[in-house]
Amino acid sequence: MTQLAAAVPFSDPGLQYIELRQEIDQAMHRVLASGWYILGEELEAFESEYAAWCGARHAVGVASGLDALQLSLLALGVVAGDEVIVPANTYIATWLAVSACGAVPVPVEPEPDGYGMDVTRIEAAITPRTRGILPVHLYGQSADLDPILAVAARHRLFVLEDAAQAHGARYKGKRIGSHGNAVAWSFYPGKNLGAYGDGGAITTNDSGLAQRLRMLRNYGSRQKYVNEVRGMNSRLDPLQAAALRVKLPHVERWNRQREAIAQRYLDGLQDCGLVLPVTHSWAGHAWHLFVVRSAARDRLQQQLAAAGIASLIHYPIPPHLQQAYADRGLVEGDLPLSERLHREVLSLPLFPGMRDEQVDRVIEACRRLLEKKNNEPLSYGLA
Ligand SMILES: *Cc1c(COP(=O)(O)O)cnc(C)c1O
């Protein structure tokens, strides 16, 4: 059989393992042979390296990004009945963390020219029960933190950042990791810094908060069998910490690769009818995802698939319309800007190690499909 153009996967986290295989294997074997598998030196070493990388004083490793958010909210004092302001347009984990504390996520619509929370709408969402603001650095682009921090200071609210998609992203030149009171991270395998399973962390400059987080992730205990508060079991495994220590020094280089791919898309997809992502002046983009918009999104996705190109929708159903939030009583039409994004967004393949010819193949397919005026699927002659 002749060599057909290869399929373009959406991402390929296995490439990073192949690249660093020897070092990752050695690091994981070191942990296996140590006989020490929970907390301990390996985790502490990762925590101090990650804190330094983020420009924060403390990092606390936990079991997932969702736990990082929930534990942060608990450590910041959120209790049942409180309200926390969240973006309407985000992954549902942002909302679930608030709900898990018995608090109420209060959604704010996205900005008109982008995907992040519209900071000008935050103040109107504040009530006497509001305790904090939870911005998300969505798709790898930092939220506009200065106005968020200013509103928070005026109303004595905390700011917890959801940075699950933003490893290495910058706000006005400074890496995300210590702008708000706490910053929650995920090391889910597909993130810009991914583990070989679930993992997460919180970074903060607040020593008291870091200490509470260390207790809360470990049964509410600082000293074994002495439980000061009702905590959880949510610790980053030393095995994962060891692998993350190997990968961390490479994240900036991988992010530069992501940026080059994004730039190639931006150049190649101009004027073809797609709404392309806008990078704000304040943002150093980590390009976790390259998200375009099209009114013909579903058809475009199907036809890309027929051409062997994977794409994903982040996210098909907004949190307020998920069955999980049916009891909030929010219906279609309540958050129209967010709902429109959910109908129109499509994430194109983007991952470190993606080749130029793969990017070009996606660009060509998008242009060809969008320039076609009728609805018939194209036939892709592979001969
Ligand atoms: C991935 C993600 C999370 C949750 O992280 P997990 O490690 O999967 O629990 C939270 N928020 C956002 C925006 C995410 O993308």
The ligand as an SDF file (V2000), in Angstrom:
LIG
                    3D

 15 15  0  0  0  0  0  0  0  0999 V2000
   -8.5700   19.6690   33.7670 C   0  0  0  0  0  0  0  0  0  0  0  0
   -9.2830   20.7860   34.4460 C   0  0  0  0  0  0  0  0  0  0  0  0
   -9.6800   20.7190   35.7890 C   0  0  0  0  0  0  0  0  0  0  0  0
   -9.6490   19.4630   36.5980 C   0  0  0  0  0  0  0  0  0  0  0  0
   -8.4310   18.8200   36.6710 O   0  0  0  0  0  0  0  0  0  0  0  0
   -8.3960   17.2430   37.0010 P   0  0  0  0  0  0  0  0  0  0  0  0
   -6.9510   17.0130   37.3140 O   0  0  0  0  0  0  0  0  0  0  0  0
   -8.8630   16.5390   35.7910 O   0  0  0  0  0  0  0  0  0  0  0  0
   -9.2630   17.0070   38.1860 O   0  0  0  0  0  0  0  0  0  0  0  0
  -10.2120   21.8540   36.3860 C   0  0  0  0  0  0  0  0  0  0  0  0
  -10.3970   22.9870   35.6880 N   0  0  0  0  0  0  0  0  0  0  0  0
  -10.0620   23.0780   34.3780 C   0  0  0  0  0  0  0  0  0  0  0  0
  -10.2870   24.3820   33.6740 C   0  0  0  0  0  0  0  0  0  0  0  0
   -9.5160   21.9900   33.7200 C   0  0  0  0  0  0  0  0  0  0  0  0
   -9.2030   22.0900   32.4250 O   0  0  0  0  0  0  0  0  0  0  0  0
  1  2  1  0
  2  3  1  0
  2 14  2  0
  3  4  1  0
  3 10  2  0
  4  5  1  0
  5  6  1  0
  6  7  2  0
  6  8  1  0
  6  9  1  0
 10 11  1  0
 11 12  2  0
 12 13  1  0
 12 14  1  0
 14 15  1  0
M  END
$$$$
